[in-house]
Amino acid sequence: MRPILLPSSLARAGRLRLVIESVDDHVVRRVGGWSEHPDEVASYADPSASPADAPRLLTVLDAQLQSRHLDLAARWLQQRGEGFYTIASAGHESNAAVATALRPTDPALLHYRSGGFYAARAGQVPGSTPVRDVLAGLAAATSDPISGGRHKVFGNRALAVLPQTSTIGSHLPRAVGLAFSLGRAAALGLSTGWPEDAVVVTSFGDASANHSTTVGALNAAAYCTTRGVPVPLLLVCEDNGLGISVPTPPGWLEQALARWPGIDRVAVDGTRPADLLHRAEAAVRTVREERRPVLLHLRTVRFLGHAGSDVELGYRSRTEVLRDYERDPLLATAATLVRLGALAPGQVLERYEKARTQVLAEAGRFAGAPRLPDASAV
């Protein structure tokens, strides 16, 4: 086991010496034990999955693995002084399933933990290079195709992913405005450059749901919908139960998100990948056909802390952190595929390590990558 000391600075000072298993090692250990203990597979697998779900779930798994290893590579780069962004999507990779329910021509405004979605969206567009693109952002390289090394952000014109800072839900008004404009343009007979039946998708965190920017955007969407104005918008609240170090009160978000008239709320869990696929498909179908918003309340977990500098064990217990490991969406998707007979445990590990090798090989190329030299260049 490769233990992690969290946080190393406090450990050196002798103030905190808590050793926990890394989420990386946990995945390898759990999947590695499934061959000898096949009964454990059922505890992670989605019981609602059918053989017909297997091809889509394989696509989801590969996107999830890519996203997870990009997060691990971010820490690897940081340790070598070559990476400058460590907010991870780890634990949120179930959002990859949402991407597969959409088209690559549906404009997406993403939360900073929507790495799984971005990887899955890129998989829908031949010729995409999501690993290289994300790593360029992590390394603040001038080759970053969306910001030129100025800011790590999910964005790619070819993938219809609109770049923006998603902190505290600041992108939601833009998403509502874009959805409104699609409906308005259709009524006026104007072309927007998007397909006529396109839908807008936007994702945000549970803590962001409390911010006035988000509340105003949701209110605008609900008001327009109630008045019969088309707002083809899929809202995805990625709920990991934490706003940095502050836990979301039990039941708070369910009540807060259910109060908007005209916006259906669909609760889904990232540990049930097949159920998520079908519920996401149904939600997208409603938005696309009825031109009204639907909100997916997606339960997730958060791994690797809020960011690399986060002292997570300063406000969460070791037991709480390890308990979340059992809700890893990678384990859920992998176990479901094993239960369906689509993969053997050994094949899951082969895919996991292949993704690691590919991502780290690409990450190594960013050592000494050209960066903006000074503020004037920014």
DRENBARO-753360 format. One record per residue (C-alpha): residue in one letter; x, y, z. Coordinates in pm, whole numbers, plus 32768, in hexadecimal, padded with zeros to 4 digits. Layout:
<pts>
AXYZ...
</pts>
This chain:
<pts>
M800080008000R807A815F7FADP7FFF822180DFI7FBA839580D7L8012847E81F5L7F0D85908201P7F7B86A08219S80F5867481F6S814487D1827AL8091878F83C2A811D863083D8R827D86BC83C4A822987AA84DBG81B7868685B0R8056870F85D1L7F9D860D84FDR800A84AE84A3L7EE283FF8408V7F31830182FCI7E228295820CE7E1B81BB80DAS7E1782817F96V7CDF82707EBFD7DBF81F07DA8D7E3480C87E79H7CD3808B7EF3V7C5480587D8FV7D707F6A7D3CR7D437EA47E7ER7BC97E887E65V7BBD7E217CF7G7CE57D387D2CG7C217C7E7E37W7AEB7C417D65S7B757B087CBFE7BA17A5A7E0FH7A6D7AF97EACP79687B187D97D78587B567E98E78EE7CB07ED1V78987D147D6CA77257D1D7DBBS77597E1A7ED2Y77E07F167DD5A771C7EBC7C9BD75DC7F607C24P74CD7E537C43S73F37F007B3FA74F17ED37A25S74A37DEE7900P758B7D5B77F5A750E7E657702D75B17F6D77E0A770E7ED777C4P778C7F8E768AR772D80E27717L77BC808D786CL7908802E77CBT79118186772BV78C282267879L79CC815C792FD7AE081BE783CA7A86832E7861Q7A82830979DCL7BD8826379DFQ7C6983727902S7BE1848279E5R7C5D83D77B24H7DBD83B17AA0L7DC2851A7A2CD7D79857B7B95L7E94849E7C11A7F79852E7B05A7F23868D7B80R7FBA86337CD4W80E2858B7C29L812886C57B60Q810087A47C92Q81FC86D97D58R82F887177C43G82B288897C2BE820F885F7AD6G809D886D7B36F7FD5898C7BC5Y7E6E89147BECT7DF987F77CCAI7C7F88187CEFA7C1386B97C92S7AE686127BF4A7B3184D47CBAG79EF844A7D4BH791B850F7C54E796984387B22S780383BA7B14N77BE84F67A4DA7857843E7924A770D83837906V765684CD78DFA7736852977BAT76DC83E97703A756A84467717L75B085877658R763385DB74FFP7789867774C6T76D2879C7424D761587F07565P76C6891C7604A775A88CA7759L77C189BA786FL787388E4796DH78C688DE7ADFY7A3988BF7B2DR7A0187587BA7S796186E47A60G7A99863979DBG79E184F47999F78E085AE78C8Y79F3865A7801A7AA5851177BBA79628468774ER790185907671A7A59858575CBG7A2484137588Q78F7847174B2V79CB854973C9P7AD5849672F6G7C2B85357300S7C0185CF7459T7D2E85D97543P7C948609769DV7DBE85867762R7EB0867476B9D7DBE879876D1V7D7A876C7846L7EE987347898A7F46887377DFG7E57892F78C1L7EE1888779FAA804388E77992A7FDE8A4D7934A807E8A0B77E3T80598B0376C7S7FEC89DA75F2D7EA889C576B9P7DAB89E6759DI7CA38A9D7665S7D5B8B957747G7EC08B9976C8G7F428B527826R7E778C5C78D9H7D818B837998K7D278A1379BCV7BC689F27932F7AF888F47872G7ABA8986771BN7ACC891675B2R7A1289A47489A7A16885A73CDL796E87B374F9A787188CC752EV79018900768BL78F78A7376D9P7A148AE877B9Q79C78BAA78F5T7A238BBF7A62S791D8AF27B19T79728B627C7BI783C8BA17D52G77548B5A7C2ES77BD8C8E7B6BH777F8BDB7A21L76108B887A5FP75818CD779E9R76418CA678A5A75B28B48787FV744F8BC278BBG74848CDF77C7L75068BF576BCA73DE8B0876E9F72EF8C3176DAS73988CAF759CL736E8B5E74F1G71F98B68752DR71DE8CD874D3A72A38CAF7390A71C08B957322A708E8C71735AL712C8D88728CG71A58CA37178L73128CF971BDS743F8C1471AAT751D8BEC72DBG76208AFE7250W759B89EB7332P74B188D472BAE7340893472D0D72FE882C73D9A743E886974A0V742C8870761AV751489267708V75B188637827T765488FE7956S76E188637A91F772388FA7BE7G777788917D4AD768B886C7E70A7728898F7F2DS77038A6C7DF9A758C8A307E0AN75888B1D7F36H76258C3F7E7ES75508D617E08T75D28D3A7CA5T754D8BD77C92V74068C2D7D3FG73CB8D487C4BA74128C6A7B20L73288B597B9CN721C8C5A7BE4A723B8CE87A84A72238B8D79E8A70F38B337ABCY70478C7F7A79C70768C677900T70018AFE78FBT6ECB8B5279C6R6E7A8C6078C8G6E9C8B6977AAV6FE98BF1772DP70CB8ADA76A5V72008A9C777CP72A389577704L7393892D7827L741687FA78DEL7495885D7A36V757B87667AE6C75BD87A17C57E76ED86D07CB5D76B1869F7E28N77DA861C7EEFG775186A48036L786C879B806EG78B589068022I7A2F89008052S7A2C88B181CAV78BE88F78217P77C987D18205T767A8805815BP756387CB825DP74A286858226G736A86C08158W73BE882B8112L740C88057FA3E72E087267F5CQ71F988337FE3A72B589537F43L72B688B87DE7A714E88417DF5R70BA899B7E27W70D98A197CC2P6F8E8A017C03G6FAB89747AA7I70FB88CB7AE5D70E687557B20R71E986CE7C16V726F85727BD1A734084D47CE7V745283E77C73D757B83427D1CG76D483247C84T76FA81C77D12R75DD814B7C34P766E81827AD8A756580CB7A0DD744981777AC3L74FD82C17A8BL751E827B7917H73A9823F78F1R733C836179CDA7428844D791AE73A383DB77C8A723E8416783AA7296856E78C2V734485D37780R721E855676B4T713186307780V720D87637754R723F872775E0E70D686DB7589E701D87BF767BR712088DC767ER710E890577F5P721388D97908V725187A079D4L7339878D7AFFL740586527B40H7467863D7CAFL7599855C7C94R762484D07DD9T779E84B77DCEV78C884A67EB8R7A0285787EC4F7B5C84DE7EC2L7CB385857EE3G7C24869E7FB7H7BAA87E87F2FA7CFC88217E8BG7E6687BB7EBDS7E9788BD7FD0D7D6288508092V7D9687C881F3E7C6F86D981DDL7CC586178317G7CB1875E83D4Y7B37875D83B4R7ADB85F78355S7B2A84B7840ER7BF6839D837CT7ABE82C38390E79F383BB82C2V7AFA83CD81B2L7B1F82538199R79A7821F819FD798882F38067Y7A7A820B7FB5E796881057FB3R789081EF7EE0D799682187DD1P78E282357C7FL7A03817E7BD6L79C9804F7CB1A785280627C70T787880677AF5A79897F5F7AF5A78C77E767BDCT778D7E9C7B09L784F7E3679D2V78E47D0D7A8AR778B7CA27B01L770D7CB5799BG78307BE17921A78B37CF77840L7A017D0778F7A7AC67C2C79E3P7B6A7CCE7B15G7CBF7CA47A75Q7C477D58793DV7BCA7E7A7A11L7D247E9D7AABE7DC57E897952R7CEE7FAD78DDY7D3A806C7A1CE7EB1804679F9K7EA980867882A7DFC81D278C5R7F05822579CAT802081D778D7Q7F8882A577BEV7F4083D37899L809483D57946A814983AC77FAE809684E0777AA80CE859978C2G8244856178AAR824A86297769F81E387627826A8322877278F3G83B388C678A2A828C891F77C3P828F8A897745R81C38B6D7827L81618CDA7823P82938D9678A4D81F38EB9795DA80B38F7979ACS80C59043786EA80BB8F0177A2V7F808E977859
</pts>
